[in-house]
Amino acid sequence: MSKSQTQHALDVVNTFKSKLSKSGVDHVGQKHFDELQLLIESAIDSAVFLEIERIAKRVDNLAHDIRKSAESFDA
């Protein structure tokens, strides 16, 4: 995970915490906020991985098309 993804997850948790009352923050506890941050980081990782897979498939298809064109190229 990149530092920016970790920071983004922390920012989301901190924004969520800021919307809670002091007693709400105390009730939830730091342990659960840490768990929430890990869940958010995991979600970000998953989204990034899916996008990388999608792009890799596009690159693979492009390479296949280029190979096919090169094989049929008449010089």
C-alpha positions in Angstrom: 0.0 0.0 0.0 1.3 3.4 -0.8 1.8 6.1 1.8 -0.9 8.2 0.1 -3.4 5.4 0.4 -2.6 5.0 4.0 -2.9 8.7 4.6 -6.2 8.9 2.7 -7.6 6.1 4.9 -6.5 8.0 8.0 -8.0 11.2 6.6 -11.3 9.4 6.1 -11.3 8.0 9.6 -10.4 11.4 11.1 -13.2 13.1 9.1 -15.6 10.5 10.4 -14.3 11.0 14.0 -14.9 14.8 13.6 -18.5 14.2 12.9 -19.0 12.3 16.2 -19.4 13.8 19.6 -16.6 13.4 22.1 -18.6 10.8 23.9 -19.2 9.0 20.6 -15.5 9.0 19.8 -14.8 7.7 23.3 -17.4 5.0 23.0 -16.1 3.7 19.7 -12.5 3.7 20.9 -9.2 4.0 19.1 -9.0 0.2 18.5 -12.1 0.3 16.4 -11.0 3.4 14.5 -7.8 1.6 13.7 -9.8 -1.3 12.4 -11.9 1.0 10.3 -8.7 2.5 8.9 -7.5 -1.0 7.9 -10.9 -1.7 6.3 -10.7 1.5 4.3 -7.1 0.8 3.2 -8.2 -2.7 2.1 -11.0 -1.2 0.1 -8.7 1.2 -1.6 -6.2 -1.6 -2.4 -9.0 -3.7 -3.8 -10.2 -0.8 -6.1 -6.6 -0.1 -7.2 -6.0 -3.8 -7.9 -9.2 -4.1 -10.0 -8.2 -1.1 -12.0 -4.7 -2.4 -12.6 -6.2 -5.7 -13.8 -8.5 -3.9 -16.2 -5.6 -1.8 -17.6 -3.4 -4.9 -17.9 -6.2 -6.6 -19.9 -6.4 -3.6 -22.2 -2.6 -3.7 -22.7 -2.7 -7.4 -23.4 -5.5 -6.9 -26.0 -3.5 -4.1 -27.6 -0.3 -6.3 -27.8 -2.4 -9.0 -29.4 -3.8 -6.6 -32.0 -0.3 -5.2 -32.7 1.1 -8.8 -33.1 -1.7 -9.7 -35.4 -1.2 -6.6 -37.5 2.6 -7.2 -37.7 2.0 -10.8 -38.8 -0.2 -9.7 -41.7 2.0 -6.7 -42.7 3.1 -6.7 -46.3 6.3 -4.8 -46.8 
